Amino acid sequence: VGDSSVLTCPLKGNITMLIWKITPKAGGLCTLVYRTDTNMTHRTNCSDNIDWTFRPGLAPALEIQQVGIAQEGNYSCEVASTDGNFHVMYHLTVLAPPRLSLYCDEQGSPMCEAAAGKPPAQLSWVPESSSSAEEKGHDNGTVTVVSKFTARSTNVTNVTTCMVSHPAGNWSQSIAC
């Protein structure tokens, strides 16, 4: 989420036409067409952050600026050239890093929350805890995970650390309740 992404098509022979067909998980089909004989581009039903990027000596590519969860889906490129027709398919998966917060509840127990991550984050504790995590899904496809520290023994240090594992990164935070 928030990064830019560039998707490319094969450059074989002299391109006469290039078409991107984008089928997002949510929303309708978006198409971008480029014809070299007229140097014309056409777009239908595409969001403003999806457009062509032209680079010298390379085939026109598709650029998605500030990728959002709404851009997740299938991206198909069809190329017509003097060497034949070519097709490339991408599946774009968007990762949303969770927001980490660590606090003490009313009983003085550490609580760890990884909010609005996609996919859901994995939470663990140091020292080890017998707690389980609860997940709450949101309409935009993200998930908030909450875990309460439960000590396995009474011989536990005052400081606990919540560790968050996620494909977008790993984080940890410590607290003394």
Secondary structure, 3 states (H helix, E strand, C coil): CCCCEEECCCCCCCEEEEEEEEEECCCCCEEEEEECCCCEEEEECCCCCEEEECCCCCCCEEEECCCCHHHCEEEEEEEEECCEEEEEEEEECCCECCEEEEEECCCCCEEEEEEEEECCCEEEEECCECCCEEEEECCCCCEEEEEECCECCCCCCCEEEEEEEECCEEEEEEEEC
